[in-house]
């Protein structure tokens, strides 16, 4: 699965309103209420990341979790990133 | 509990060999073996952070967790940071 084109990225981002482009990655910050909520959100990401064998960078700062997705092996964004972004949006919607 | 002096920071860092100064903070990166191990380490930090009412910034990148401690309310490093660093070192030693 290779990198997707800029046009494909733009189309995919149209469907992911909470995500922003950041160089070779896409990022979303989720407000989880407090520190415990932030870590619980990270825990919910584990099974979907493991199942996809695709692991986002995760930054916890008090109540906020910033998720950063990129496909390092391809040097940029692939369909795997947007598939995982969609799953993470579903997890975030539970809050 | 206010900011500690540069001399006190230097002395405290002498006891925390795995931590580096980073501006107004101290940081340590812990290799947890894999992504699941990294998230497990973050979970172990939760009760000690909650008990201290002091919450590090935590960055997970695959197998690595980077812990960043600072006392934002004081605008710099306090004894709370080094107390929590000591507890986190104990948790990291379990790996």
N, CA and C atoms of all chains as a GROMACS GRO file, in nm:
protein
  570
    1UNK      N    1   0.085  -0.120   0.000
    1UNK     CA    2   0.000   0.000   0.000
    1UNK      C    3   0.088   0.124   0.000
    2UNK      N    4   0.084   0.199  -0.110
    2UNK     CA    5   0.174   0.312  -0.122
    2UNK      C    6   0.112   0.444  -0.080
    3UNK      N    7   0.192   0.547  -0.095
    3UNK     CA    8   0.144   0.681  -0.063
    3UNK      C    9   0.029   0.719  -0.156
    4UNK      N   10  -0.063   0.797  -0.102
    4UNK     CA   11  -0.173   0.845  -0.184
    4UNK      C   12  -0.140   0.986  -0.234
    5UNK      N   13  -0.208   1.026  -0.337
    5UNK     CA   14  -0.177   1.154  -0.402
    5UNK      C   15  -0.229   1.272  -0.319
    6UNK      N   16  -0.181   1.390  -0.350
    6UNK     CA   17  -0.230   1.510  -0.282
    6UNK      C   18  -0.381   1.527  -0.301
    7UNK      N   19  -0.428   1.494  -0.421
    7UNK     CA   20  -0.572   1.507  -0.446
    7UNK      C   21  -0.650   1.408  -0.359
    8UNK      N   22  -0.597   1.287  -0.346
    8UNK     CA   23  -0.663   1.187  -0.262
    8UNK      C   24  -0.659   1.227  -0.115
    9UNK      N   25  -0.548   1.287  -0.073
    9UNK     CA   26  -0.538   1.335   0.065
    9UNK      C   27  -0.644   1.443   0.090
   10UNK      N   28  -0.656   1.536  -0.003
   10UNK     CA   29  -0.752   1.645   0.014
   10UNK      C   30  -0.894   1.589   0.025
   11UNK      N   31  -0.926   1.492  -0.059
   11UNK     CA   32  -1.059   1.430  -0.055
   11UNK      C   33  -1.081   1.357   0.076
   12UNK      N   34  -0.978   1.283   0.119
   12UNK     CA   35  -0.990   1.207   0.244
   12UNK      C   36  -1.006   1.301   0.364
   13UNK      N   37  -0.935   1.414   0.362
   13UNK     CA   38  -0.947   1.510   0.472
   13UNK      C   39  -1.085   1.575   0.476
   14UNK      N   40  -1.148   1.587   0.361
   14UNK     CA   41  -1.284   1.642   0.360
   14UNK      C   42  -1.379   1.557   0.446
   15UNK      N   43  -1.349   1.426   0.453
   15UNK     CA   44  -1.432   1.336   0.534
   15UNK      C   45  -1.387   1.330   0.680
   16UNK      N   46  -1.276   1.391   0.712
   16UNK     CA   47  -1.220   1.386   0.849
   16UNK      C   48  -1.209   1.528   0.902
   17UNK      N   49  -1.321   1.586   0.938
   17UNK     CA   50  -1.326   1.729   0.970
   17UNK      C   51  -1.237   1.768   1.087
   18UNK      N   52  -1.210   1.674   1.180
   18UNK     CA   53  -1.133   1.708   1.299
   18UNK      C   54  -0.982   1.691   1.282
   19UNK      N   55  -0.940   1.653   1.162
   19UNK     CA   56  -0.798   1.628   1.137
   19UNK      C   57  -0.737   1.739   1.053
   20UNK      N   58  -0.611   1.770   1.084
   20UNK     CA   59  -0.537   1.867   1.004
   20UNK      C   60  -0.414   1.802   0.945
   21UNK      N   61  -0.377   1.849   0.828
   21UNK     CA   62  -0.251   1.808   0.766
   21UNK      C   63  -0.136   1.871   0.842
   22UNK      N   64  -0.032   1.789   0.866
   22UNK     CA   65   0.089   1.840   0.930
   22UNK      C   66   0.207   1.774   0.862
   23UNK      N   67   0.253   1.832   0.754
   23UNK     CA   68   0.364   1.775   0.678
   23UNK      C   69   0.325   1.638   0.622
   24UNK      N   70   0.402   1.537   0.658
   24UNK     CA   71   0.376   1.401   0.609
   24UNK      C   72   0.275   1.327   0.694
   25UNK      N   73   0.205   1.399   0.782
   25UNK     CA   74   0.114   1.334   0.876
   25UNK      C   75  -0.019   1.408   0.881
   26UNK      N   76  -0.116   1.345   0.947
   26UNK     CA   77  -0.241   1.413   0.984
   26UNK      C   78  -0.252   1.404   1.136
   27UNK      N   79  -0.308   1.510   1.197
   27UNK     CA   80  -0.316   1.518   1.342
   27UNK      C   81  -0.456   1.559   1.387
   28UNK      N   82  -0.494   1.506   1.502
   28UNK     CA   83  -0.617   1.547   1.567
   28UNK      C   84  -0.594   1.552   1.717
   29UNK      N   85  -0.645   1.655   1.782
   29UNK     CA   86  -0.640   1.663   1.928
   29UNK      C   87  -0.780   1.642   1.984
   30UNK      N   88  -0.790   1.550   2.081
   30UNK     CA   89  -0.918   1.516   2.142
   30UNK      C   90  -0.916   1.560   2.289
   31UNK      N   91  -1.017   1.638   2.328
   31UNK     CA   92  -1.034   1.681   2.468
   31UNK      C   93  -1.108   1.570   2.542
   32UNK      N   94  -1.041   1.508   2.639
   32UNK     CA   95  -1.096   1.392   2.710
   32UNK      C   96  -1.140   1.427   2.852
   33UNK      N   97  -1.148   1.554   2.885
   33UNK     CA   98  -1.204   1.596   3.013
   33UNK      C   99  -1.103   1.611   3.124
   34UNK      N  100  -1.021   1.510   3.143
   34UNK     CA  101  -0.914   1.518   3.244
   34UNK      C  102  -0.806   1.416   3.210
   35UNK      N  103  -0.705   1.409   3.296
   35UNK     CA  104  -0.589   1.324   3.267
   35UNK      C  105  -0.628   1.177   3.260
   36UNK      N  106  -0.712   1.134   3.353
   36UNK     CA  107  -0.755   0.994   3.353
   36UNK      C  108  -0.833   0.962   3.226
   37UNK      N  109  -0.919   1.053   3.184
   37UNK     CA  110  -0.992   1.036   3.060
   37UNK      C  111  -0.899   1.029   2.940
   38UNK      N  112  -0.793   1.108   2.943
   38UNK     CA  113  -0.697   1.108   2.832
   38UNK      C  114  -0.630   0.971   2.820
   39UNK      N  115  -0.589   0.916   2.933
   39UNK     CA  116  -0.522   0.784   2.929
   39UNK      C  117  -0.623   0.676   2.890
   40UNK      N  118  -0.746   0.689   2.934
   40UNK     CA  119  -0.849   0.591   2.894
   40UNK      C  120  -0.869   0.595   2.742
   41UNK      N  121  -0.868   0.713   2.686
   41UNK     CA  122  -0.882   0.724   2.540
   41UNK      C  123  -0.764   0.655   2.470
   42UNK      N  124  -0.644   0.676   2.520
   42UNK     CA  125  -0.527   0.608   2.464
   42UNK      C  126  -0.544   0.457   2.474
   43UNK      N  127  -0.596   0.410   2.585
   43UNK     CA  128  -0.618   0.265   2.600
   43UNK      C  129  -0.716   0.212   2.495
   44UNK      N  130  -0.815   0.292   2.462
   44UNK     CA  131  -0.912   0.247   2.362
   44UNK      C  132  -0.851   0.240   2.222
   45UNK      N  133  -0.747   0.319   2.200
   45UNK     CA  134  -0.680   0.317   2.070
   45UNK      C  135  -0.597   0.190   2.052
   46UNK      N  136  -0.549   0.132   2.162
   46UNK     CA  137  -0.455   0.019   2.152
   46UNK      C  138  -0.508  -0.096   2.067
   47UNK      N  139  -0.629  -0.150   2.094
   47UNK     CA  140  -0.671  -0.266   2.014
   47UNK      C  141  -0.688  -0.237   1.866
   48UNK      N  142  -0.736  -0.118   1.832
   48UNK     CA  143  -0.753  -0.088   1.689
   48UNK      C  144  -0.616  -0.067   1.622
   49UNK      N  145  -0.523  -0.007   1.694
   49UNK     CA  146  -0.388   0.011   1.638
   49UNK      C  147  -0.318  -0.123   1.622
   50UNK      N  148  -0.334  -0.210   1.720
   50UNK     CA  149  -0.272  -0.342   1.711
   50UNK      C  150  -0.334  -0.423   1.598
   51UNK      N  151  -0.466  -0.416   1.586
   51UNK     CA  152  -0.534  -0.492   1.480
   51UNK      C  153  -0.490  -0.445   1.341
   52UNK      N  154  -0.466  -0.315   1.329
   52UNK     CA  155  -0.423  -0.259   1.200
   52UNK      C  156  -0.273  -0.270   1.181
   53UNK      N  157  -0.203  -0.311   1.286
   53UNK     CA  158  -0.056  -0.306   1.288
   53UNK      C  159  -0.006  -0.170   1.240
   54UNK      N  160  -0.067  -0.068   1.294
   54UNK     CA  161  -0.036   0.071   1.255
   54UNK      C  162  -0.053   0.155   1.381
   55UNK      N  163   0.054   0.224   1.419
   55UNK     CA  164   0.059   0.283   1.553
   55UNK      C  165   0.077   0.434   1.546
   56UNK      N  166  -0.022   0.508   1.587
   56UNK     CA  167  -0.008   0.654   1.586
   56UNK      C  168   0.088   0.701   1.695
   57UNK      N  169   0.148   0.815   1.671
   57UNK     CA  170   0.214   0.886   1.780
   57UNK      C  171   0.104   0.950   1.865
   58UNK      N  172   0.119   0.940   1.996
   58UNK     CA  173   0.016   0.989   2.088
   58UNK      C  174   0.081   1.080   2.191
   59UNK      N  175   0.029   1.201   2.205
   59UNK     CA  176   0.083   1.295   2.304
   59UNK      C  177  -0.028   1.332   2.401
   60UNK      N  178  -0.004   1.302   2.529
   60UNK     CA  179  -0.100   1.334   2.634
   60UNK      C  180  -0.052   1.459   2.706
   61UNK      N  181  -0.139   1.560   2.711
   61UNK     CA  182  -0.109   1.680   2.788
   61UNK      C  183  -0.233   1.712   2.871
   62UNK      N  184  -0.229   1.670   2.997
   62UNK     CA  185  -0.342   1.683   3.089
   62UNK      C  186  -0.467   1.618   3.028
   63UNK      N  187  -0.565   1.695   2.984
   63UNK     CA  188  -0.690   1.636   2.936
   63UNK      C  189  -0.689   1.607   2.786
   64UNK      N  190  -0.586   1.652   2.717
   64UNK     CA  191  -0.584   1.642   2.572
   64UNK      C  192  -0.494   1.530   2.520
   65UNK      N  193  -0.543   1.460   2.419
   65UNK     CA  194  -0.460   1.361   2.348
   65UNK      C  195  -0.447   1.408   2.204
   66UNK      N  196  -0.324   1.425   2.159
   66UNK     CA  197  -0.299   1.457   2.019
   66UNK      C  198  -0.253   1.330   1.948
   67UNK      N  199  -0.327   1.294   1.845
   67UNK     CA  200  -0.300   1.172   1.767
   67UNK      C  201  -0.236   1.216   1.636
   68UNK      N  202  -0.124   1.154   1.602
   68UNK     CA  203  -0.053   1.188   1.478
   68UNK      C  204  -0.034   1.060   1.397
   69UNK      N  205  -0.082   1.062   1.276
   69UNK     CA  206  -0.078   0.943   1.190
   69UNK      C  207   0.006   0.969   1.065
   70UNK      N  208   0.093   0.875   1.035
   70UNK     CA  209   0.171   0.878   0.912
   70UNK      C  210   0.220   0.736   0.889
   71UNK      N  211   0.253   0.702   0.765
   71UNK     CA  212   0.307   0.570   0.736
   71UNK      C  213   0.456   0.584   0.710
   72UNK      N  214   0.534   0.563   0.817
   72UNK     CA  215   0.677   0.590   0.810
   72UNK      C  216   0.744   0.506   0.702
   73UNK      N  217   0.698   0.381   0.686
   73UNK     CA  218   0.762   0.292   0.588
   73UNK      C  219   0.743   0.342   0.446
   74UNK      N  220   0.640   0.425   0.424
   74UNK     CA  221   0.614   0.480   0.291
   74UNK      C  222   0.656   0.625   0.280
   75UNK      N  223   0.697   0.682   0.392
   75UNK     CA  224   0.742   0.821   0.390
   75UNK      C  225   0.631   0.921   0.370
   76UNK      N  226   0.510   0.884   0.409
   76UNK     CA  227   0.400   0.980   0.393
   76UNK      C  228   0.267   0.917   0.426
   77UNK      N  229   0.162   0.974   0.374
   77UNK     CA  230   0.026   0.930   0.406
   77UNK      C  231  -0.022   0.822   0.310
   78UNK      N  232  -0.088   0.722   0.369
   78UNK     CA  233  -0.147   0.612   0.291
   78UNK      C  234  -0.292   0.593   0.335
   79UNK      N  235  -0.358   0.500   0.268
   79UNK     CA  236  -0.496   0.470   0.307
   79UNK      C  237  -0.503   0.415   0.450
   80UNK      N  238  -0.395   0.351   0.496
   80UNK     CA  239  -0.393   0.300   0.634
   80UNK      C  240  -0.414   0.413   0.734
   81UNK      N  241  -0.356   0.530   0.705
   81UNK     CA  242  -0.369   0.642   0.798
   81UNK      C  243  -0.513   0.689   0.809
   82UNK      N  244  -0.578   0.699   0.694
   82UNK     CA  245  -0.716   0.747   0.697
   82UNK      C  246  -0.812   0.641   0.750
   83UNK      N  247  -0.780   0.514   0.729
   83UNK     CA  248  -0.862   0.407   0.787
   83UNK      C  249  -0.854   0.412   0.940
   84UNK      N  250  -0.732   0.432   0.991
   84UNK     CA  251  -0.717   0.438   1.137
   84UNK      C  252  -0.777   0.568   1.193
   85UNK      N  253  -0.764   0.676   1.119
   85UNK     CA  254  -0.826   0.803   1.161
   85UNK      C  255  -0.977   0.786   1.177
   86UNK      N  256  -1.037   0.714   1.084
   86UNK     CA  257  -1.182   0.691   1.091
   86UNK      C  258  -1.218   0.612   1.217
   87UNK      N  259  -1.136   0.512   1.248
   87UNK     CA  260  -1.164   0.432   1.368
   87UNK      C  261  -1.144   0.515   1.496
   88UNK      N  262  -1.042   0.599   1.495
   88UNK     CA  263  -1.016   0.684   1.611
   88UNK      C  264  -1.128   0.786   1.629
   89UNK      N  265  -1.183   0.836   1.519
   89UNK     CA  266  -1.298   0.927   1.530
   89UNK      C  267  -1.416   0.856   1.595
   90UNK      N  268  -1.434   0.729   1.563
   90UNK     CA  269  -1.543   0.653   1.627
   90UNK      C  270  -1.519   0.640   1.776
   91UNK      N  271  -1.394   0.615   1.816
   91UNK     CA  272  -1.361   0.604   1.959
   91UNK      C  273  -1.380   0.738   2.029
   92UNK      N  274  -1.342   0.846   1.964
   92UNK     CA  275  -1.354   0.979   2.024
   92UNK      C  276  -1.501   1.017   2.043
   93UNK      N  277  -1.586   0.967   1.953
   93UNK     CA  278  -1.728   1.001   1.959
   93UNK      C  279  -1.797   0.937   2.079
   94UNK      N  280  -1.732   0.836   2.140
   94UNK     CA  281  -1.788   0.770   2.258
   94UNK      C  282  -1.784   0.863   2.378
   95UNK      N  283  -1.684   0.951   2.381
   95UNK     CA  284  -1.668   1.040   2.498
   95UNK      C  285  -1.793   1.125   2.521
   96UNK      N  286   0.464   2.564   4.721
   96UNK     CA  287   0.595   2.508   4.682
   96UNK      C  288   0.645   2.582   4.558
   97UNK      N  289   0.752   2.657   4.572
   97UNK     CA  290   0.796   2.742   4.462
   97UNK      C  291   0.906   2.678   4.378
   98UNK      N  292   0.951   2.753   4.281
   98UNK     CA  293   1.059   2.706   4.196
   98UNK      C  294   1.185   2.686   4.276
   99UNK      N  295   1.262   2.588   4.237
   99UNK     CA  296   1.389   2.565   4.303
   99UNK      C  297   1.500   2.631   4.222
  100UNK      N  298   1.612   2.653   4.287
  100UNK     CA  299   1.722   2.728   4.224
  100UNK      C  300   1.795   2.642   4.122
  101UNK      N  301   1.874   2.708   4.039
  101UNK     CA  302   1.955   2.634   3.942
  101UNK      C  303   2.049   2.537   4.012
  102UNK      N  304   2.104   2.577   4.124
  102UNK     CA  305   2.196   2.488   4.198
  102UNK      C  306   2.120   2.366   4.249
  103UNK      N  307   1.997   2.389   4.298
  103UNK     CA  308   1.916   2.277   4.347
  103UNK      C  309   1.876   2.184   4.232
  104UNK      N  310   1.846   2.243   4.115
  104UNK     CA  311   1.814   2.160   3.998
  104UNK      C  312   1.934   2.072   3.960
  105UNK      N  313   2.051   2.132   3.959
  105UNK     CA  314   2.171   2.056   3.922
  105UNK      C  315   2.194   1.940   4.018
  106UNK      N  316   2.176   1.967   4.147
  106UNK     CA  317   2.194   1.861   4.247
  106UNK      C  318   2.089   1.752   4.228
  107UNK      N  319   1.964   1.794   4.206
  107UNK     CA  320   1.856   1.697   4.190
  107UNK      C  321   1.878   1.612   4.064
  108UNK      N  322   1.928   1.674   3.957
  108UNK     CA  323   1.953   1.597   3.834
  108UNK      C  324   2.066   1.497   3.852
  109UNK      N  325   2.160   1.528   3.940
  109UNK     CA  326   2.268   1.432   3.968
  109UNK      C  327   2.211   1.299   4.018
  110UNK      N  328   2.097   1.306   4.086
  110UNK     CA  329   2.032   1.184   4.139
  110UNK      C  330   1.939   1.119   4.038
  111UNK      N  331   1.914   1.184   3.926
  111UNK     CA  332   1.819   1.133   3.824
  111UNK      C  333   1.893   1.116   3.692
  112UNK      N  334   1.975   1.014   3.684
  112UNK     CA  335   2.069   1.000   3.573
  112UNK      C  336   2.001   0.990   3.437
  113UNK      N  337   1.877   0.943   3.433
  113UNK     CA  338   1.809   0.922   3.305
  113UNK      C  339   1.732   1.044   3.257
  114UNK      N  340   1.737   1.152   3.334
  114UNK     CA  341   1.662   1.272   3.298
  114UNK      C  342   1.756   1.380   3.246
  115UNK      N  343   1.701   1.457   3.149
  115UNK     CA  344   1.775   1.572   3.098
  115UNK      C  345   1.693   1.699   3.119
  116UNK      N  346   1.764   1.806   3.137
  116UNK     CA  347   1.701   1.938   3.142
  116UNK      C  348   1.656   1.977   3.001
  117UNK      N  349   1.536   2.034   2.995
  117UNK     CA  350   1.484   2.083   2.866
  117UNK      C  351   1.409   2.212   2.896
  118UNK      N  352   1.481   2.321   2.900
  118UNK     CA  353   1.418   2.450   2.932
  118UNK      C  354   1.362   2.450   3.072
  119UNK      N  355   1.234   2.476   3.083
  119UNK     CA  356   1.168   2.480   3.213
  119UNK      C  357   1.123   2.343   3.261
  120UNK      N  358   1.168   2.238   3.194
  120UNK     CA  359   1.121   2.103   3.224
  120UNK      C  360   1.239   2.006   3.234
  121UNK      N  361   1.208   1.885   3.284
  121UNK     CA  362   1.300   1.773   3.274
  121UNK      C  363   1.230   1.663   3.194
  122UNK      N  364   1.308   1.589   3.116
  122UNK     CA  365   1.251   1.486   3.029
  122UNK      C  366   1.329   1.356   3.042
  123UNK      N  367   1.255   1.246   3.027
  123UNK     CA  368   1.316   1.113   3.019
  123UNK      C  369   1.238   1.031   2.917
  124UNK      N  370   1.309   0.957   2.833
  124UNK     CA  371   1.246   0.864   2.740
  124UNK      C  372   1.272   0.722   2.788
  125UNK      N  373   1.164   0.643   2.797
  125UNK     CA  374   1.172   0.504   2.843
  125UNK      C  375   1.136   0.411   2.727
  126UNK      N  376   1.225   0.316   2.699
  126UNK     CA  377   1.200   0.213   2.596
  126UNK      C  378   1.120   0.101   2.661
  127UNK      N  379   0.997   0.081   2.616
  127UNK     CA  380   0.905  -0.016   2.678
  127UNK      C  381   0.887  -0.140   2.591
  128UNK      N  382   0.970  -0.158   2.491
  128UNK     CA  383   0.970  -0.283   2.414
  128UNK      C  384   0.880  -0.282   2.291
  129UNK      N  385   0.757  -0.240   2.310
  129UNK     CA  386   0.664  -0.228   2.197
  129UNK      C  387   0.551  -0.132   2.235
  130UNK      N  388   0.458  -0.115   2.142
  130UNK     CA  389   0.351  -0.016   2.162
  130UNK      C  390   0.264  -0.051   2.283
  131UNK      N  391   0.229  -0.179   2.296
  131UNK     CA  392   0.146  -0.219   2.410
  131UNK      C  393   0.221  -0.194   2.542
  132UNK      N  394   0.349  -0.224   2.544
  132UNK     CA  395   0.429  -0.196   2.663
  132UNK      C  396   0.435  -0.048   2.695
  133UNK      N  397   0.441   0.034   2.591
  133UNK     CA  398   0.446   0.179   2.610
  133UNK      C  399   0.317   0.229   2.677
  134UNK      N  400   0.204   0.180   2.628
  134UNK     CA  401   0.076   0.223   2.686
  134UNK      C  402   0.060   0.167   2.827
  135UNK      N  403   0.110   0.047   2.851
  135UNK     CA  404   0.104  -0.008   2.987
  135UNK      C  405   0.186   0.079   3.083
  136UNK      N  406   0.301   0.126   3.038
  136UNK     CA  407   0.382   0.213   3.123
  136UNK      C  408   0.307   0.342   3.155
  137UNK      N  409   0.241   0.399   3.054
  137UNK     CA  410   0.161   0.519   3.077
  137UNK      C  411   0.052   0.492   3.182
  138UNK      N  412  -0.009   0.376   3.174
  138UNK     CA  413  -0.112   0.342   3.273
  138UNK      C  414  -0.055   0.332   3.415
  139UNK      N  415   0.066   0.286   3.425
  139UNK     CA  416   0.128   0.276   3.558
  139UNK      C  417   0.157   0.414   3.616
  140UNK      N  418   0.176   0.511   3.528
  140UNK     CA  419   0.202   0.648   3.575
  140UNK      C  420   0.077   0.712   3.633
  141UNK      N  421  -0.041   0.670   3.585
  141UNK     CA  422  -0.165   0.739   3.622
  141UNK      C  423  -0.186   0.749   3.774
  142UNK      N  424  -0.180   0.637   3.849
  142UNK     CA  425  -0.209   0.651   3.993
  142UNK      C  426  -0.109   0.740   4.067
  143UNK      N  427   0.017   0.735   4.030
  143UNK     CA  428   0.114   0.821   4.101
  143UNK      C  429   0.094   0.967   4.062
  144UNK      N  430   0.060   0.993   3.938
  144UNK     CA  431   0.034   1.131   3.896
  144UNK      C  432  -0.092   1.185   3.963
  145UNK      N  433  -0.195   1.100   3.970
  145UNK     CA  434  -0.319   1.143   4.035
  145UNK      C  435  -0.296   1.168   4.184
  146UNK      N  436  -0.221   1.078   4.248
  146UNK     CA  437  -0.195   1.093   4.392
  146UNK      C  438  -0.118   1.222   4.421
  147UNK      N  439  -0.027   1.256   4.330
  147UNK     CA  440   0.053   1.378   4.348
  147UNK      C  441  -0.020   1.502   4.296
  148UNK      N  442  -0.134   1.480   4.230
  148UNK     CA  443  -0.202   1.589   4.158
  148UNK      C  444  -0.103   1.667   4.072
  149UNK      N  445  -0.023   1.591   4.000
  149UNK     CA  446   0.082   1.650   3.917
  149UNK      C  447   0.095   1.560   3.794
  150UNK      N  448   0.076   1.619   3.677
  150UNK     CA  449   0.056   1.537   3.557
  150UNK      C  450   0.162   1.566   3.452
  151UNK      N  451   0.246   1.469   3.425
  151UNK     CA  452   0.347   1.490   3.321
  151UNK      C  453   0.286   1.494   3.183
  152UNK      N  454   0.352   1.562   3.091
  152UNK     CA  455   0.322   1.542   2.949
  152UNK      C  456   0.384   1.410   2.908
  153UNK      N  457   0.308   1.331   2.831
  153UNK     CA  458   0.352   1.196   2.792
  153UNK      C  459   0.341   1.182   2.641
  154UNK      N  460   0.449   1.143   2.578
  154UNK     CA  461   0.447   1.123   2.432
  154UNK      C  462   0.484   0.979   2.403
  155UNK      N  463   0.391   0.909   2.337
  155UNK     CA  464   0.412   0.770   2.299
  155UNK      C  465   0.448   0.766   2.151
  156UNK      N  466   0.561   0.706   2.120
  156UNK     CA  467   0.601   0.685   1.982
  156UNK      C  468   0.647   0.540   1.970
  157UNK      N  469   0.557   0.456   1.922
  157UNK     CA  470   0.579   0.312   1.911
  157UNK      C  471   0.619   0.255   2.047
  158UNK      N  472   0.744   0.219   2.069
  158UNK     CA  473   0.783   0.153   2.194
  158UNK      C  474   0.832   0.251   2.300
  159UNK      N  475   0.846   0.376   2.264
  159UNK     CA  476   0.905   0.474   2.354
  159UNK      C  477   0.803   0.568   2.417
  160UNK      N  478   0.820   0.594   2.545
  160UNK     CA  479   0.740   0.696   2.614
  160UNK      C  480   0.835   0.805   2.661
  161UNK      N  481   0.809   0.928   2.619
  161UNK     CA  482   0.885   1.042   2.668
  161UNK      C  483   0.802   1.115   2.772
  162UNK      N  484   0.858   1.127   2.891
  162UNK     CA  485   0.791   1.191   3.004
  162UNK      C  486   0.852   1.330   3.023
  163UNK      N  487   0.767   1.430   3.032
  163UNK     CA  488   0.815   1.568   3.049
  163UNK      C  489   0.749   1.627   3.172
  164UNK      N  490   0.830   1.672   3.264
  164UNK     CA  491   0.780   1.725   3.391
  164UNK      C  492   0.817   1.872   3.407
  165UNK      N  493   0.718   1.950   3.448
  165UNK     CA  494   0.739   2.090   3.481
  165UNK      C  495   0.621   2.132   3.567
  166UNK      N  496   0.638   2.237   3.645
  166UNK     CA  497   0.527   2.286   3.726
  166UNK      C  498   0.477   2.416   3.663
  167UNK      N  499   0.374   2.401   3.579
  167UNK     CA  500   0.328   2.514   3.499
  167UNK      C  501   0.283   2.630   3.587
  168UNK      N  502   0.219   2.597   3.701
  168UNK     CA  503   0.167   2.703   3.788
  168UNK      C  504   0.280   2.788   3.846
  169UNK      N  505   0.400   2.731   3.852
  169UNK     CA  506   0.515   2.805   3.904
  169UNK      C  507   0.608   2.854   3.793
  170UNK      N  508   0.577   2.814   3.671
  170UNK     CA  509   0.660   2.859   3.559
  170UNK      C  510   0.798   2.796   3.555
  171UNK      N  511   0.812   2.677   3.613
  171UNK     CA  512   0.944   2.613   3.610
  171UNK      C  513   0.947   2.488   3.695
  172UNK      N  514   1.065   2.448   3.735
  172UNK     CA  515   1.084   2.323   3.808
  172UNK      C  516   1.072   2.344   3.959
  173UNK      N  517   1.000   2.249   4.022
  173UNK     CA  518   0.984   2.251   4.167
  173UNK      C  519   1.020   2.112   4.221
  174UNK      N  520   1.014   2.100   4.353
  174UNK     CA  521   1.041   1.969   4.414
  174UNK      C  522   0.938   1.866   4.371
  175UNK      N  523   0.816   1.911   4.337
  175UNK     CA  524   0.714   1.818   4.290
  175UNK      C  525   0.760   1.742   4.165
  176UNK      N  526   0.833   1.813   4.078
  176UNK     CA  527   0.879   1.749   3.955
  176UNK      C  528   0.980   1.639   3.985
  177UNK      N  529   1.071   1.667   4.075
  177UNK     CA  530   1.173   1.566   4.105
  177UNK      C  531   1.117   1.452   4.189
  178UNK      N  532   1.016   1.482   4.272
  178UNK     CA  533   0.950   1.374   4.346
  178UNK      C  534   0.879   1.279   4.251
  179UNK      N  535   0.811   1.336   4.151
  179UNK     CA  536   0.740   1.250   4.054
  179UNK      C  537   0.839   1.178   3.963
  180UNK      N  538   0.949   1.245   3.928
  180UNK     CA  539   1.054   1.179   3.847
  180UNK      C  540   1.107   1.056   3.919
  181UNK      N  541   1.124   1.068   4.051
  181UNK     CA  542   1.175   0.954   4.129
  181UNK      C  543   1.076   0.838   4.124
  182UNK      N  544   0.948   0.869   4.136
  182UNK     CA  545   0.846   0.763   4.131
  182UNK      C  546   0.840   0.700   3.993
  183UNK      N  547   0.852   0.782   3.889
  183UNK     CA  548   0.848   0.729   3.753
  183UNK      C  549   0.970   0.641   3.727
  184UNK      N  550   1.085   0.678   3.783
  184UNK     CA  551   1.204   0.592   3.770
  184UNK      C  552   1.177   0.456   3.833
  185UNK      N  553   1.108   0.454   3.944
  185UNK     CA  554   1.074   0.326   4.009
  185UNK      C  555   0.984   0.242   3.919
  186UNK      N  556   0.886   0.307   3.856
  186UNK     CA  557   0.796   0.236   3.764
  186UNK      C  558   0.872   0.183   3.642
  187UNK      N  559   0.965   0.263   3.592
  187UNK     CA  560   1.040   0.221   3.473
  187UNK      C  561   1.133   0.104   3.505
  188UNK      N  562   1.177   0.098   3.628
  188UNK     CA  563   1.269  -0.010   3.668
  188UNK      C  564   1.201  -0.144   3.671
  189UNK      N  565   1.065  -0.145   3.674
  189UNK     CA  566   0.988  -0.270   3.677
  189UNK      C  567   0.999  -0.342   3.543
  190UNK      N  568   1.016  -0.264   3.435
  190UNK     CA  569   1.020  -0.325   3.301
  190UNK      C  570   1.132  -0.428   3.291
   0.00000   0.00000   0.00000
